[in-house]
Amino acid sequence: MVIQHVSTSPFFVHCYSRAQLTIMSKLSKYNELNIYLDVTGSIIFKIPDEKRPLLYSVVVKPKGDIPGLSLADMLSTDHTIPTIVHFLLSVKRACHQISFQQPKLSKVETDWSWTLIQASLIVFNQMNVKKYLSVTWKVLQKRYNAVTLSLITVVHICAAHMIKGFSKTMQGVVKKNRKFLMQVFAELQNTTSLEEASKIFRDASIVLGMKENTEDVKGALQRLHERFQLPYGQSTLPLIEDASFETNNEDDGESDDEIMEDNETIKTLSPFTLFTNC
């Protein structure tokens, strides 16, 4: 690994070598390039008079039993979209200098970080979040052909990070209801069609939205039990009298409103919102 770029204001260091990027270019050539943007601060010492330093790594996991490989790294105390975009673009540009073509990524996986998500969309799809949600909506409706799909890099949020993040918001919820909500969320993560997701979402909404154990609630619970492959009557789904869904999680200081330039939130702009409200 070789130091390629250094900046003092903001502070960052880019590190990668020709040999590392050659691996990326070769995997891209055979349409096997999925990268993982990994961020850690636990192994980095604090730098005097600077913000907390983080190590950003572009990791590739080839097929088979080959372990993951770090292809490029950035140490930075500036954790903004422009700094991360600059790092990723410098890696793309260096790849182009080696193979004379831009690396084509099938998928970029990140943790739940708006900064990483937006930087990935800008660099690999030349899109903002609003545009990407519109594109993914059309993909699920099968409105693109294979050629168009091959030009899109999927920006995927790590499922484990999503579950962990969702679990934190459930800290103030009754234990039985928390388990139910986690099961519903996991099922939604694993759906492969809008129709399937809609059925789960609507049944869960019926259970959570009713104050009495009506026939509609019983029917929804029955369907959810069957989906979770549990015998009906096994008490892993919520009791109506236990339905207390207040949470005590603290505000993390970042909201959807803060990542949009206008006054509309991502939720408002997303075509998926209208779909789930039908």
N, C-alpha and C positions, 0 to 999 in steps of 0.2 A: 504494500500500500504506500502511495506517494502523496505528499501534500501538494495540492494543485492550486488552491486559492486561499488567501488569508485576508481577513479584514479586521480592523480594530474598532470600527464604529459603523454599524454594529459589529460585535465580535463574532466571527465564525471562521471555521477552518474546514475546507473540503478535502477529502482524502479518497483517492482511488488510483488504480494503476491500469495500464493498457491491457495487461493479462486479465484483470477482473472484468473489464468492459468487453473484451473479446468473448468471454463466456456469455454475456448478455446478448451480444449481437448474434452469436450462433444459435442460441435458444430462440431468439426472435425470428430468425430465418425459417425455423421449422414450426413456427406458431405454437411454441410450448412455453412462452414466457409469461409467467405469473409472478408478480413481485409483492413483497410485503414491506410496508413502511413501519419499521419498528422504532419506538422512541423509549429511551430510558434515561433516568437521572441518578439511579441508585449506585452506579459504579464510577461516577464523576465527582472529583473534588470541587468544592466551591472555589470560584475565582474571585479574589479580592476586588471590591468595588464594582462587581458585576452582578447581574441577575443570575438566577439559578441556571447553570449550564445543563443542556440536554444533549444526548447523543442520538442523532437521527441516522438510521441505517436502511439502505435499500437491500433487502434480502431476497434471494431467489431460491426456490425449492424445486429442483429438477424432479422428474418422475422417478418412481422406484424407491429404493432404499438410500439414495444419496442424500446426505444431510444438507440442511440449508446453508447457503453461502452468502456472506456479506459482500456485495459488489461495490458499494460506495458508502461513505460515511460523512456526516457533518457534525462537528461539535459547535454548538452555538448557544449564546445567551439571549438571542433575539428569536422569539417564537411566533413570528408573524407570518402571514401569507406571503408577502413579497420575498422574505428571506428564504422560505422553503421552496417557493417557485424558482428563485434564482438557482438554488442547489440542484433541483431536479432538471431544470433546463440545461445547466452546465454538464450534467451527466448525459443527457440526450445529445447535446452538441458533441461531446467527446466520443460517444458511440458512433455518431455520423462520420466523424473524422477517421474512424477505424474501418468501418464497413461501407461508407459512402451511402448509407441510408439510415433513416430514423428507425429506432427499435419499435416494433409493433407489439404492444402489450395486450394480452387477452384479459388480464384482470390485475387490479391493484387492490390489495387488502390493507385496511388501516384499522386503528382502534377508533373509539368514539371521540373523535376530535374534529370540530368544525374546521379548524385550521388545516389539518391534513386532508380532509375531504375536499375542501374548496381548492387547495393547491393542486391536488391530484386531478381534479376536473379541469382546471385551467391548463395544466401542462399536457395532459394526455388526451383530452377531448375538446379543448378550447371552448368549454362551456361553463356557465355558472350553475348553481344548484337548481334554479327555476327551470332552465333549459334541460338539464339532465333528468329531472323528474318528468318533464313532458316526454322526453325520448323514451325513458323506461316504461312509461304508461303505454306508448305506442308499440313498444316491443312486446309487452304482455298481451296486447290486442292483435299481435301478429300482422302489423301493418308495414313491416320492413322485410325486404328480401335478404337472402343469405349474404349477398355482397355488401349491402349496407350494414348488416350486423357485424360483419368482420372488421369494419372500420371503427367500431365503438369499443372502447376500453371500459370494462365493467369496474366500477368503483364499489368495492364490497366492504362492509363493516364487519369486523370479526364477530362471529356469533357469540363467542365466549364473553367478549367485552360487552356486547349488547345485553346479554343475560345478567351479567354482573351489575351493569348500570341500571337496568330495570329493577333488579332486586333491591338496590339501594333506595329506590323510590317507594318500596313497599315496607319500609322499616316500621311504620306506625300502623300497619294493618293487622287485623286478627290473623293468627297463624294459619288457620284453616283456609281463610280467604286468600292469604298470601300464596299458599301452595297452589290453589286453584288458578290464580292470576298468572303465576309462573308457568303452569302447564299450558294455559291458553296462549301466552306469549311464545312459548317454545313451539307450539303447534303452528302458530302463524308464521314463525321463522322458517318452518320446514315445508310450507305450502309451495306448490309449483304452478298454481293458476289463480286468477282473480276470483273465479267462481268458488273454489275451495276456501280461499281466505274469507270470502264474504259470508259463507255459511258459518264458519267458526266465529267470526266477529259478531254476527247477528245473534247467534245463540248465547254468546257470552254477554252481549248487551241486554238481552232479555233477562238473564239471570241476575245481573247486577243492577238493572234498572227498575225491577219490581220490588215492592215492599211486602207483597203477600205471595204465598206459595200457590199461584194460580195454575191452571192446566197448561198454559203457555210456558210457564217456568218449568213445570215437571217435564214437558216435552223437550225443552231445550236442554235440561239436565240429562235426560235420557240419551239424547244425541251426543252430548259431550262425553258422557260416560263411555259410550260405544267407541267414540273416536279415541279416547284415552285408553281404550281396551281394559276397562274396569267393570266388574259386575255392578249392575244397577243396585243402589242401596249401600255400596261400600262408601264410607264417609270420608272421601278425599275432596269432594266438591263442597261448596259452601252451604251453610244453613242460612235461611233468610234472616233469622233473628240475630245472626252473627255479623250481618253486613254493616261493618263500620270501616269506611275506607279513607278516613282522615290520615294524612301522613305528617311526619315531623321532620322530614329531610330539610336541610338547610339549602338556601339558594346558592348555587355555585358561581353566581355572578355573570353567567352567560345565558342569554335567552335567544330564541329564534329571531326576535326583533333586531338584535344587535348585529346579526350577520347579513342583514339585507340593507341595501342602500335606501330603499323607500320605506313607507310606513306599513306595508303589508308584510305579514309573516310568511314563512315558508309553508306553514300549515294552511293558510288561506289560499296561497297560490297553487298548491299541489292539486293535481287532478285526482289523486287518491283520496283526498278529503271529501270531495263530492261523492265519490263512489261509496265510501263507508257511511255517509250520512243518508244515503238513499233508503 
